[in-house]
Amino acid sequence: METNKNEKWWIDFFKGDFTEVVLNQQAAETVRFMQKIGQLLPGMKVFDQCCGKGYLAHELDLVGLTVTGIDISEPYIEYARKLLASPHAEFVLGDAETFLRPGLYDISINWNTSFGYHEDDEQNERMLVPFSNNLKRDGQFFFSTMNPLFINKHFQRFIVKQVPSGDSTIITIRESRIENGMMKSDWLIIHPDGHRETAFGQTKLYSVEQFRTMFLSHGLQVEQVYGDIALSPYDEDHPSMILYGHKL
């Protein structure tokens, strides 16, 4: 599958309706998970870094939190502003690596693998600057990404899925490989009318120990690690790496 592998591939990837198909949102379930492992109190301010179309921010709004979501995708922010904005849910078009409101938020969230897009570690760590700096002292953070233990055990080069769409189905084909410590994938989506979309994505795979060290260098203490939002342990048989902790 031929795709556009430019340096900022995520700008092409996160547009249109592509991620409606390839991402499992589970926004309401994610908020319930966060309520179980942390403290989500009415009136708390949340920084939702890389908010996408705002689904998670909307669910946080519904349980009484005040949310600022930021994303670089103009179509996504337009969608969120039109359909999900409220007096307690603000959506900002901008670069999540540089958006700074120091010490304003009680909670920072980076969800659905919105980290590790570069091969260079220093470039990846830029995302942690606002993630930490925007957080109050002793503020909480929630972070989710790929689980390299799961990928190493259950790696599949080709994954084909059928996603229900009205009375028909959408077919997704993902071809993946691991190069230089990165999970690289070419996507093909075939819509019921025959329309096809292609995209490229890559994510650097870090261990829990690497994340602990990286986070600590930004004043963030990782306290709990999970394998999914069902509170499963972090191991080789659960697909996610979910980190929870506080700012020192």
N, C-alpha and C positions, 0 to 999 in steps of 0.2 A: 504493500500500500504506500503510495507516494504522499508525503505530507510536508508541510512547511516547518522546518526545524530552525527557525530564527532564534536569536538570542533571547527575545522576550516572547517565547512560544505561548505563554499563558494568556496574552492579549488575544491571540487567535482562538485559543482553546475555550476561554470563558466568554463566549458570546452566543447570541441566539438562544436556541433551546437545547443545545448540545448537552449541557450538564444536567438537564432535566432527566435525561436518559441514563447517563453514565454514573451519576452520583446518587447514592441512597440518602435522601435528606433526613428522615426520621427526626424532624425538629422537635416535636412534642415529646417524643420518647427521650431525646437527648436532654431536654430541660428537666424531665423527671429524674434522670440519672444524676444530673448536676445537683438537684435538690437533695438527693440521697447522700452524696459524698461531701458536699460543701454546704455553705450557708447562702441561700438566695433570699434575702429579706426585702420586702417592699420598700421602694425608694432608693435601693442601691443603684449606683451608676455602673454601666457595663460598657466596655470597649470591645466591640466585635470586629476583630481584624480580619479583613478579607471576607466580608459578610455575604457575598454572592447576591442572590435575589432577595435576601432579607428574611428568609423563612425562620431561622433560629432567632434572630433579633425580634421578630414578631411574636414568637412564643414566649420569649423573655418579657416582652412588653405585657403580654396577657396575664403573667403572674405577678405584675406590679413593679417590675424593674424599669429603669430609664436607660435606654440603649442608644449608643452611637455606633452605627455600622459604616465601615469604609470599604470601598472596593474600586479597582481600577477600570472595571467594565462599565462603560456608559449605559448600555442596554439594561444591565442588571440593576444599576442604581435608579434608572428611570422607572423600571418595573416596581422596585421597592417603594419609591416615592409616590407613585401613582396608586398602588394598591395596599401598601402595608404601613405607610407613615402614620404617625399619630402624635399627640402632644408629648408622648414619652418615647418615641422611636424616631431618631434622626438618621438620615442616610446621606453619606458624604461621598462624592466622586473624587478620588485621589489615590495617591501612592501609599500603600500600607506600610512601606519601609520608612517613610518620612513624616507621617502624620503625628504631630506631637501636641498633646495637651497635658503637660507634666503634672503628675500627682492628682489628677481629677477623678479617676475611676476606682471603684471598689473591686472590680472584677475585670480581668483581661481574658479574652477568648480567642484562640486560633484553632479553627476546627476544619475537619474534612481535608487534611493534608494540604494546608496552605503554607508549607515551609519546605525548604530544601530544593528549590527549583534550579539551583546553580551547582556546578561541580566544585566550585571554590567555597571552602568553609567560611571564609571571611565575608564573602558576599551573602551567604545564607544567614549569618548571624546579624546582619543589618536589620532583619525582621524583628529581632529580639529587642532592639533599642526602644522603639515605641511601645512594644509589648510590655516591657518592664517600666520604662520612664513614665508612661501614662498612668501607672498603677500607684495607688497610695501605699505607704508603708503598712505592712501586714495585710495588704490586699490579696485576694485569691486569683489563681489563674487555672484555666482549663485548656488543654492542648491535645490535639489528636493527630496522629499521622500513621504511616504504614508500619507494620510489625515485621522487621527483617527476619526474625526467627520463623514466623509463619511462612514468609515468602520462600525462604531457603528450603523448608520442608515440603511445601505444597506448590512449588512453582509450576506453572503451566505456560507454555509458550503461546498457545492459542486458547482463547476463551470465547465461546459463542453463546449469546443469550438472546432469548425472546422476551421482549418487554411489552405487556398489554398496552394497547392504544385504541380506546374506543372498542369497535367491533373487530379490530384487526390487531396486528402485532408489529413492533419495530424490532429489527434484528441488529444486534451489536456484535461486532467482531473485533477483538483486541489481540494484537500480536505484541508480545513483550520479550525483553531481553535484559540482562544485567551487564552493564559495562562500567568499569571504573567506580564501582560501588554505587551505581545509580540504576534505578528501575526505569527503563525507557519503554514507552508503549506507543504503538501506532493504532489508531482507532478508525473503524469504518462503521457508520450507521446507515442502515437501509430502511427508509420509511415505506409505509404501505403503498404509497403512490409511485414508488420506484426511485424517489429522490435520494441521493447519497450525500453524506457528509464525511469528511476525513479530518483527523486532528492528530497532533503529536503532543505527548506529555512526558515529563521526566521528574523523578524525585530522588534525592540522595537518601540512602538508607543509613541511619545512625542507630547505634545501640543505646540502650537505656543509660549505660555508664557514660557514653559520650554526651548525651543530653543533660545528664546531671551536672557534668563538669561545665558544659556550655551555659546552662541556665544559671549556675552558681556564679559564673563570671559576670553575669548581669544582675546579680542580687536576688535571684529566684531560687527558692529551695523546693526541690521535688520531694513530695511526701508520700504520694500514693501513685501506683501504676496499675492500670487495668488493661484487659485484652479486648473489651467491647463494652457497650453501654448496658449490658446485662450484668455488670459487676463480675464478669469472668476474670480469672487470673491472667496475668500477662505471661504467656508461654507460646510454644510453637504451634499450638492448635487453635489459637484465637487471632483474628486478622488485624486487630488494631493495637496501637500503642497509645494509651491515653494517660497523660500526666496531669496530676493535680498537686497544687502546693500554694505557698505564700511568698510574698516579697519580704525580704529581710529588712 
